[in-house]
Amino acid sequence: MKILKISGITEGTSNKDIEDIFSRLGEVSDVFLFIGGPLDKPCLTGEGTVIFKDDSKVDEAIEKYNGININGGILTLTLDNRDTNNL
């Protein structure tokens, strides 16, 4: 399984915002936006991931959307290199 790693996500960007952009390429299985900060005041870390049903869409997304501006944040897209065998 290939996972698209996203950085540059700004506050106010939702899972739906990310899914709406990347679903233009193909069916999205999951979107995760990472939350950090204290428990009483969580905030976005600026990073997230997208998993497509079709792994080939990850490379297409990087080529097409790397550097796109969403809600004032310039997204940097890369292949997430962590071991995905246990996901």
Contacts in CASP RR format, 6 or more apart in sequence:
PFRMAT RR
TARGET T0000
AUTHOR 0000-0000-0000
METHOD contacts of the structure
MODEL  1
MKILKISGITEGTSNKDIEDIFSRLGEVSDVFLFIGGPLDKPCLTGEGTV
IFKDDSKVDEAIEKYNGININGGILTLTLDNRDTNNL
1 51 0 8 1.000
1 55 0 8 1.000
1 84 0 8 1.000
1 87 0 8 1.000
2 52 0 8 1.000
2 55 0 8 1.000
2 58 0 8 1.000
2 59 0 8 1.000
2 79 0 8 1.000
2 80 0 8 1.000
2 84 0 8 1.000
3 49 0 8 1.000
3 50 0 8 1.000
3 51 0 8 1.000
3 58 0 8 1.000
3 79 0 8 1.000
3 80 0 8 1.000
3 82 0 8 1.000
3 84 0 8 1.000
3 87 0 8 1.000
4 22 0 8 1.000
4 49 0 8 1.000
4 50 0 8 1.000
4 51 0 8 1.000
4 52 0 8 1.000
4 58 0 8 1.000
4 61 0 8 1.000
4 62 0 8 1.000
4 77 0 8 1.000
4 78 0 8 1.000
4 79 0 8 1.000
4 80 0 8 1.000
5 47 0 8 1.000
5 48 0 8 1.000
5 49 0 8 1.000
5 77 0 8 1.000
5 78 0 8 1.000
5 79 0 8 1.000
5 80 0 8 1.000
6 18 0 8 1.000
6 47 0 8 1.000
6 48 0 8 1.000
6 49 0 8 1.000
6 50 0 8 1.000
6 75 0 8 1.000
6 76 0 8 1.000
6 77 0 8 1.000
7 46 0 8 1.000
7 47 0 8 1.000
7 48 0 8 1.000
7 75 0 8 1.000
7 76 0 8 1.000
7 78 0 8 1.000
8 46 0 8 1.000
8 47 0 8 1.000
8 73 0 8 1.000
8 74 0 8 1.000
8 75 0 8 1.000
8 76 0 8 1.000
9 18 0 8 1.000
9 33 0 8 1.000
9 44 0 8 1.000
9 46 0 8 1.000
9 47 0 8 1.000
9 48 0 8 1.000
9 70 0 8 1.000
9 73 0 8 1.000
9 75 0 8 1.000
10 44 0 8 1.000
10 46 0 8 1.000
10 70 0 8 1.000
10 71 0 8 1.000
10 72 0 8 1.000
10 73 0 8 1.000
11 43 0 8 1.000
11 44 0 8 1.000
12 44 0 8 1.000
12 71 0 8 1.000
13 33 0 8 1.000
13 44 0 8 1.000
13 70 0 8 1.000
13 71 0 8 1.000
13 73 0 8 1.000
14 33 0 8 1.000
15 31 0 8 1.000
15 32 0 8 1.000
15 33 0 8 1.000
17 70 0 8 1.000
17 71 0 8 1.000
18 31 0 8 1.000
18 33 0 8 1.000
18 48 0 8 1.000
18 50 0 8 1.000
18 70 0 8 1.000
19 28 0 8 1.000
19 31 0 8 1.000
19 50 0 8 1.000
21 65 0 8 1.000
21 68 0 8 1.000
21 70 0 8 1.000
22 28 0 8 1.000
22 31 0 8 1.000
22 50 0 8 1.000
22 52 0 8 1.000
22 57 0 8 1.000
22 61 0 8 1.000
22 65 0 8 1.000
25 52 0 8 1.000
25 57 0 8 1.000
25 60 0 8 1.000
25 61 0 8 1.000
25 64 0 8 1.000
26 52 0 8 1.000
26 53 0 8 1.000
26 54 0 8 1.000
26 57 0 8 1.000
27 52 0 8 1.000
27 53 0 8 1.000
27 54 0 8 1.000
28 50 0 8 1.000
28 51 0 8 1.000
28 52 0 8 1.000
28 53 0 8 1.000
29 51 0 8 1.000
29 52 0 8 1.000
29 53 0 8 1.000
30 49 0 8 1.000
30 50 0 8 1.000
30 51 0 8 1.000
31 48 0 8 1.000
31 49 0 8 1.000
31 50 0 8 1.000
31 51 0 8 1.000
32 48 0 8 1.000
32 49 0 8 1.000
33 44 0 8 1.000
33 46 0 8 1.000
33 47 0 8 1.000
33 48 0 8 1.000
34 44 0 8 1.000
34 45 0 8 1.000
34 46 0 8 1.000
34 47 0 8 1.000
34 48 0 8 1.000
35 42 0 8 1.000
35 43 0 8 1.000
35 44 0 8 1.000
35 45 0 8 1.000
36 42 0 8 1.000
36 43 0 8 1.000
36 44 0 8 1.000
36 45 0 8 1.000
37 43 0 8 1.000
49 80 0 8 1.000
50 58 0 8 1.000
50 61 0 8 1.000
52 58 0 8 1.000
52 61 0 8 1.000
58 79 0 8 1.000
59 79 0 8 1.000
61 77 0 8 1.000
62 77 0 8 1.000
62 78 0 8 1.000
62 79 0 8 1.000
65 75 0 8 1.000
65 77 0 8 1.000
66 75 0 8 1.000
66 76 0 8 1.000
66 77 0 8 1.000
67 74 0 8 1.000
67 75 0 8 1.000
67 76 0 8 1.000
67 77 0 8 1.000
68 74 0 8 1.000
68 75 0 8 1.000
69 75 0 8 1.000
END
